[in-house]
């Protein structure tokens, strides 16, 4: 995932597949920031990403728990949804550094809420809708 790549998907299935491909390339200690408006497909992408890691169980957005840990794949997946974080110090309470700098892969939804904590080398993925290109169209930028 070097440089900047732009992908276009035209269905949730294609968004899921792109997530699966990128999950297959993930490596230990990788931090991925996932940005996009509500309802843009972050959870669909994350489900594909988890599948690419070999995680077979259900993967849901951890909106009310901040963190979901999945350990049944080739690498652990630490899925953060920090939408409801009021203060970045709340991340200290869950020991975020153990996850950010651990042996698994961190996927962080709404990273702008904890920007000062995100490692500089994090991969940034942005999912955008473009209604003029169709209801299910998504522009996914990876940098």
C-alpha atoms as an extended CHARMM CRD file, in Angstrom:
* protein
*
       143  EXT
         1         1  UNK       CA              0.0000000000        0.0000000000        0.0000000000  PROA      1               0.0000000000
         2         2  UNK       CA              2.7820000000        2.4210000000       -0.9360000000  PROA      2               0.0000000000
         3         3  UNK       CA              2.0180000000        5.8690000000       -2.3220000000  PROA      3               0.0000000000
         4         4  UNK       CA             -1.5390000000        6.8300000000       -3.1640000000  PROA      4               0.0000000000
         5         5  UNK       CA             -4.0120000000        4.5460000000       -4.8760000000  PROA      5               0.0000000000
         6         6  UNK       CA             -7.5730000000        5.3140000000       -5.8660000000  PROA      6               0.0000000000
         7         7  UNK       CA            -10.0820000000        2.5040000000       -6.3080000000  PROA      7               0.0000000000
         8         8  UNK       CA            -13.6580000000        2.6700000000       -7.5450000000  PROA      8               0.0000000000
         9         9  UNK       CA            -16.2840000000        0.1880000000       -6.4390000000  PROA      9               0.0000000000
        10        10  UNK       CA            -19.8360000000       -0.0500000000       -7.7180000000  PROA      10              0.0000000000
        11        11  UNK       CA            -21.4170000000       -2.3740000000       -5.1470000000  PROA      11              0.0000000000
        12        12  UNK       CA            -21.0500000000       -3.3810000000       -1.5010000000  PROA      12              0.0000000000
        13        13  UNK       CA            -19.6630000000       -6.6950000000       -2.7990000000  PROA      13              0.0000000000
        14        14  UNK       CA            -16.8320000000       -4.8780000000       -4.6140000000  PROA      14              0.0000000000
        15        15  UNK       CA            -16.1020000000       -2.7180000000       -1.5300000000  PROA      15              0.0000000000
        16        16  UNK       CA            -15.9740000000       -5.9120000000        0.5660000000  PROA      16              0.0000000000
        17        17  UNK       CA            -13.6310000000       -7.5360000000       -1.9810000000  PROA      17              0.0000000000
        18        18  UNK       CA            -11.2330000000       -4.5660000000       -1.9370000000  PROA      18              0.0000000000
        19        19  UNK       CA            -11.1630000000       -4.7930000000        1.8720000000  PROA      19              0.0000000000
        20        20  UNK       CA            -10.4430000000       -8.5350000000        1.5850000000  PROA      20              0.0000000000
        21        21  UNK       CA             -7.5420000000       -7.9190000000       -0.8090000000  PROA      21              0.0000000000
        22        22  UNK       CA             -6.0030000000       -5.2800000000        1.4530000000  PROA      22              0.0000000000
        23        23  UNK       CA             -6.5000000000       -7.4940000000        4.5130000000  PROA      23              0.0000000000
        24        24  UNK       CA             -4.5780000000      -10.2000000000        2.6930000000  PROA      24              0.0000000000
        25        25  UNK       CA             -1.6240000000       -7.7830000000        2.3820000000  PROA      25              0.0000000000
        26        26  UNK       CA             -1.7240000000       -6.5630000000        5.9990000000  PROA      26              0.0000000000
        27        27  UNK       CA              1.2960000000       -7.0640000000        8.2300000000  PROA      27              0.0000000000
        28        28  UNK       CA              1.9760000000       -7.0610000000       12.0020000000  PROA      28              0.0000000000
        29        29  UNK       CA              2.0350000000       -3.6280000000       13.6170000000  PROA      29              0.0000000000
        30        30  UNK       CA              0.1610000000       -1.9520000000       10.7700000000  PROA      30              0.0000000000
        31        31  UNK       CA             -2.2280000000        0.8660000000       11.7020000000  PROA      31              0.0000000000
        32        32  UNK       CA             -4.9590000000        1.7570000000        9.2210000000  PROA      32              0.0000000000
        33        33  UNK       CA             -7.1610000000        4.8260000000        9.5480000000  PROA      33              0.0000000000
        34        34  UNK       CA            -10.5650000000        4.4590000000        7.9080000000  PROA      34              0.0000000000
        35        35  UNK       CA            -12.3870000000        7.7030000000        7.1540000000  PROA      35              0.0000000000
        36        36  UNK       CA            -15.7740000000        8.3050000000        5.6180000000  PROA      36              0.0000000000
        37        37  UNK       CA            -19.2220000000        9.6280000000        6.4280000000  PROA      37              0.0000000000
        38        38  UNK       CA            -21.8710000000        7.5690000000        8.2110000000  PROA      38              0.0000000000
        39        39  UNK       CA            -23.3170000000        4.9140000000        5.9150000000  PROA      39              0.0000000000
        40        40  UNK       CA            -20.5090000000        5.0680000000        3.3690000000  PROA      40              0.0000000000
        41        41  UNK       CA            -19.4350000000        1.4310000000        3.7690000000  PROA      41              0.0000000000
        42        42  UNK       CA            -16.7160000000        1.4020000000        6.4250000000  PROA      42              0.0000000000
        43        43  UNK       CA            -18.2160000000       -1.6770000000        8.0790000000  PROA      43              0.0000000000
        44        44  UNK       CA            -18.5500000000       -3.5340000000        4.7460000000  PROA      44              0.0000000000
        45        45  UNK       CA            -14.9090000000       -2.6950000000        3.9750000000  PROA      45              0.0000000000
        46        46  UNK       CA            -13.8340000000       -3.8170000000        7.4660000000  PROA      46              0.0000000000
        47        47  UNK       CA            -15.7170000000       -7.1080000000        7.1330000000  PROA      47              0.0000000000
        48        48  UNK       CA            -13.8190000000       -7.7850000000        3.9140000000  PROA      48              0.0000000000
        49        49  UNK       CA            -10.5390000000       -6.7440000000        5.5290000000  PROA      49              0.0000000000
        50        50  UNK       CA            -11.1490000000       -9.1710000000        8.3990000000  PROA      50              0.0000000000
        51        51  UNK       CA            -11.8970000000      -11.9410000000        5.9080000000  PROA      51              0.0000000000
        52        52  UNK       CA             -8.5800000000      -11.1740000000        4.2020000000  PROA      52              0.0000000000
        53        53  UNK       CA             -6.9150000000      -11.8030000000        7.5570000000  PROA      53              0.0000000000
        54        54  UNK       CA             -8.6900000000      -15.1720000000        7.7790000000  PROA      54              0.0000000000
        55        55  UNK       CA            -11.1950000000      -14.0560000000       10.4280000000  PROA      55              0.0000000000
        56        56  UNK       CA            -14.3580000000      -16.0690000000        9.9290000000  PROA      56              0.0000000000
        57        57  UNK       CA            -16.7370000000      -14.8820000000       12.6590000000  PROA      57              0.0000000000
        58        58  UNK       CA            -19.0890000000      -11.9140000000       12.4010000000  PROA      58              0.0000000000
        59        59  UNK       CA            -17.4410000000       -8.4900000000       12.3430000000  PROA      59              0.0000000000
        60        60  UNK       CA            -19.5240000000       -5.5130000000       13.4090000000  PROA      60              0.0000000000
        61        61  UNK       CA            -18.7790000000       -1.8780000000       14.0670000000  PROA      61              0.0000000000
        62        62  UNK       CA            -17.7060000000       -1.4820000000       17.7170000000  PROA      62              0.0000000000
        63        63  UNK       CA            -19.5370000000        1.8510000000       18.0520000000  PROA      63              0.0000000000
        64        64  UNK       CA            -20.6610000000        1.2580000000       21.6280000000  PROA      64              0.0000000000
        65        65  UNK       CA            -17.5360000000       -0.5320000000       22.8680000000  PROA      65              0.0000000000
        66        66  UNK       CA            -14.7760000000        1.5060000000       21.1310000000  PROA      66              0.0000000000
        67        67  UNK       CA            -12.7100000000       -1.6500000000       20.5220000000  PROA      67              0.0000000000
        68        68  UNK       CA            -13.4130000000       -5.1320000000       19.1930000000  PROA      68              0.0000000000
        69        69  UNK       CA            -10.6110000000       -7.6870000000       19.1630000000  PROA      69              0.0000000000
        70        70  UNK       CA            -10.6110000000      -10.5690000000       16.6780000000  PROA      70              0.0000000000
        71        71  UNK       CA             -7.8610000000      -13.1320000000       17.2020000000  PROA      71              0.0000000000
        72        72  UNK       CA             -8.8810000000      -16.0430000000       14.9800000000  PROA      72              0.0000000000
        73        73  UNK       CA             -7.0860000000      -14.9020000000       11.7990000000  PROA      73              0.0000000000
        74        74  UNK       CA             -3.4700000000      -15.0410000000       10.6540000000  PROA      74              0.0000000000
        75        75  UNK       CA             -2.9880000000      -11.7590000000       12.5730000000  PROA      75              0.0000000000
        76        76  UNK       CA             -5.1060000000      -10.2750000000       15.3610000000  PROA      76              0.0000000000
        77        77  UNK       CA             -7.3960000000       -7.4340000000       14.2490000000  PROA      77              0.0000000000
        78        78  UNK       CA             -7.9800000000       -4.5620000000       16.6490000000  PROA      78              0.0000000000
        79        79  UNK       CA            -11.0150000000       -2.6920000000       15.3250000000  PROA      79              0.0000000000
        80        80  UNK       CA            -11.4640000000        0.7290000000       16.9080000000  PROA      80              0.0000000000
        81        81  UNK       CA            -14.4740000000        2.9850000000       16.3970000000  PROA      81              0.0000000000
        82        82  UNK       CA            -13.6350000000        6.2100000000       18.1960000000  PROA      82              0.0000000000
        83        83  UNK       CA            -16.6800000000        8.1700000000       17.0220000000  PROA      83              0.0000000000
        84        84  UNK       CA            -17.9630000000        8.5210000000       20.5910000000  PROA      84              0.0000000000
        85        85  UNK       CA            -14.6110000000        9.4870000000       22.1380000000  PROA      85              0.0000000000
        86        86  UNK       CA            -14.9570000000       12.8510000000       23.8330000000  PROA      86              0.0000000000
        87        87  UNK       CA            -11.3300000000       13.2050000000       24.8700000000  PROA      87              0.0000000000
        88        88  UNK       CA             -8.3260000000       11.3740000000       23.4030000000  PROA      88              0.0000000000
        89        89  UNK       CA             -7.2600000000       10.5610000000       26.9930000000  PROA      89              0.0000000000
        90        90  UNK       CA            -10.0800000000        7.9860000000       27.0030000000  PROA      90              0.0000000000
        91        91  UNK       CA             -7.8140000000        5.9380000000       24.7280000000  PROA      91              0.0000000000
        92        92  UNK       CA             -5.2820000000        5.6550000000       27.5780000000  PROA      92              0.0000000000
        93        93  UNK       CA             -7.9440000000        3.8870000000       29.6510000000  PROA      93              0.0000000000
        94        94  UNK       CA             -8.1420000000        1.0530000000       27.1320000000  PROA      94              0.0000000000
        95        95  UNK       CA             -4.3750000000        0.8330000000       26.7080000000  PROA      95              0.0000000000
        96        96  UNK       CA             -4.3730000000        1.8020000000       23.0390000000  PROA      96              0.0000000000
        97        97  UNK       CA             -0.5620000000        1.7220000000       22.7560000000  PROA      97              0.0000000000
        98        98  UNK       CA             -0.5610000000       -2.0170000000       23.4070000000  PROA      98              0.0000000000
        99        99  UNK       CA             -2.7210000000       -2.3960000000       20.2790000000  PROA      99              0.0000000000
       100       100  UNK       CA             -1.1800000000        0.3350000000       18.0820000000  PROA      100             0.0000000000
       101       101  UNK       CA              2.3160000000       -1.0490000000       18.6120000000  PROA      101             0.0000000000
       102       102  UNK       CA              1.4570000000       -4.7390000000       18.9870000000  PROA      102             0.0000000000
       103       103  UNK       CA              1.6560000000       -7.7560000000       16.7140000000  PROA      103             0.0000000000
       104       104  UNK       CA             -1.7630000000       -7.3090000000       15.1630000000  PROA      104             0.0000000000
       105       105  UNK       CA             -3.3650000000       -4.8680000000       12.7460000000  PROA      105             0.0000000000
       106       106  UNK       CA             -5.2770000000       -1.8230000000       14.0100000000  PROA      106             0.0000000000
       107       107  UNK       CA             -8.1590000000       -0.4920000000       11.9700000000  PROA      107             0.0000000000
       108       108  UNK       CA             -9.4150000000        2.8520000000       13.3160000000  PROA      108             0.0000000000
       109       109  UNK       CA            -12.7240000000        4.3900000000       12.2630000000  PROA      109             0.0000000000
       110       110  UNK       CA            -13.1010000000        8.1660000000       12.8040000000  PROA      110             0.0000000000
       111       111  UNK       CA             -9.3310000000        8.6840000000       13.3990000000  PROA      111             0.0000000000
       112       112  UNK       CA             -9.6410000000       12.4940000000       13.3460000000  PROA      112             0.0000000000
       113       113  UNK       CA            -11.0250000000       12.2790000000       16.9130000000  PROA      113             0.0000000000
       114       114  UNK       CA             -7.6750000000       10.9520000000       18.1760000000  PROA      114             0.0000000000
       115       115  UNK       CA             -5.3540000000       12.4790000000       15.5630000000  PROA      115             0.0000000000
       116       116  UNK       CA             -2.5050000000       13.2000000000       17.9780000000  PROA      116             0.0000000000
       117       117  UNK       CA             -2.3070000000        9.5250000000       18.9590000000  PROA      117             0.0000000000
       118       118  UNK       CA             -2.2440000000        8.0170000000       15.4640000000  PROA      118             0.0000000000
       119       119  UNK       CA              1.2350000000        6.8860000000       14.3650000000  PROA      119             0.0000000000
       120       120  UNK       CA              2.6500000000        9.0110000000       11.5470000000  PROA      120             0.0000000000
       121       121  UNK       CA              3.2220000000        5.9470000000        9.3420000000  PROA      121             0.0000000000
       122       122  UNK       CA             -0.4450000000        4.8960000000        9.5050000000  PROA      122             0.0000000000
       123       123  UNK       CA             -2.1280000000        4.0010000000        6.2230000000  PROA      123             0.0000000000
       124       124  UNK       CA             -5.0530000000        6.3100000000        5.5010000000  PROA      124             0.0000000000
       125       125  UNK       CA             -8.0990000000        5.0010000000        3.6760000000  PROA      125             0.0000000000
       126       126  UNK       CA            -10.9400000000        7.3390000000        2.7440000000  PROA      126             0.0000000000
       127       127  UNK       CA            -14.2730000000        6.0810000000        1.4070000000  PROA      127             0.0000000000
       128       128  UNK       CA            -16.4510000000        8.6110000000       -0.4010000000  PROA      128             0.0000000000
       129       129  UNK       CA            -19.8380000000        8.4790000000       -2.0920000000  PROA      129             0.0000000000
       130       130  UNK       CA            -20.4280000000       10.1660000000       -5.4250000000  PROA      130             0.0000000000
       131       131  UNK       CA            -24.2300000000       10.0840000000       -5.9200000000  PROA      131             0.0000000000
       132       132  UNK       CA            -23.9220000000       11.2450000000       -9.5240000000  PROA      132             0.0000000000
       133       133  UNK       CA            -22.0850000000        7.9700000000      -10.2740000000  PROA      133             0.0000000000
       134       134  UNK       CA            -24.7490000000        5.7730000000       -8.6960000000  PROA      134             0.0000000000
       135       135  UNK       CA            -26.1380000000        4.8300000000       -5.2950000000  PROA      135             0.0000000000
       136       136  UNK       CA            -23.5420000000        2.1040000000       -4.6220000000  PROA      136             0.0000000000
       137       137  UNK       CA            -20.5390000000        3.8870000000       -6.1490000000  PROA      137             0.0000000000
       138       138  UNK       CA            -17.5900000000        4.4240000000       -3.7820000000  PROA      138             0.0000000000
       139       139  UNK       CA            -14.2650000000        6.1690000000       -4.3380000000  PROA      139             0.0000000000
       140       140  UNK       CA            -11.6980000000        4.6120000000       -2.0270000000  PROA      140             0.0000000000
       141       141  UNK       CA             -8.3690000000        6.3580000000       -1.6180000000  PROA      141             0.0000000000
       142       142  UNK       CA             -5.4790000000        4.5270000000        0.0500000000  PROA      142             0.0000000000
       143       143  UNK       CA             -2.3710000000        6.5020000000        1.0550000000  PROA      143             0.0000000000
